[in-house]
């Protein structure tokens, strides 16, 4: 249980420190006209917060890694 809490704390710290991409996603989300668009932005934000692998130490996020590959 303690290990899970440490991983969650580390994830939150990384997300706060490097949240420029999150800001880029949040700004157009405010202007969404439909629930479908809003849901897509919510999924992008979740992918932005989610670590690529649970054991990732360098803060690689799912969305960031996908964008790098593209």
N, C-alpha and C positions, 0 to 999 in steps of 0.2 A: 504494500500500500504506500509506503514511504517513497519507494522508487518511482511509482506513478506520479506522486505529487511533485517530485523533483523534476520529472520530465515535463509536466504541465507548466511548472514555474519557468523552466528554461524556454519553453515554447512561447510563453507570454512575454518574456523579456526580449526575445529575438523579434517578435512581432511588433513590439513597441519601438525598438531601436531602428528597425528597417521597415517602415510602414509607408514609404513613398508610393509603392505600387498599390497599396490599399487605399490611399487617398485618391489615386487616379481612378480607381474603380468606384469609390463612393460618390464622387462628384457627379458623374452622369446618372448614377442610380437615383439621385434626388429628383431628376427630371423625367423619370419613367412615367409613361402614360398607362401602361397595362401591367397587370399582375404577372403575366408571363415574362415580360422584360425584367421586372423586379426580381422574379425567381432566378433568372439567369445570373443577374448581378450577385444575388445572395450566394449562389453556388460558386461563383468566381471568388468571392470573399472567403468562403469556407476553404476553398482550395488554396488560397493565399495564406491562410493560417495553418493549414495542415502540413505536418512534416512529410517529406517524401517517404521516409522509412522511420519507424519508431526509434531506432537506434542511431539516427543521424545526429552527429555532434556539431557539424558546422552550419546548421540552420537551413539546409536545403529544403525549400518548400515545394509542394506539388505544382502549383501554378508557375512559379519562377523557373523551375526546371523544365516544364513543358514549353514555356516561352523561349528559353535558351535553345532547346532542341529545334524549334521551328525556325 
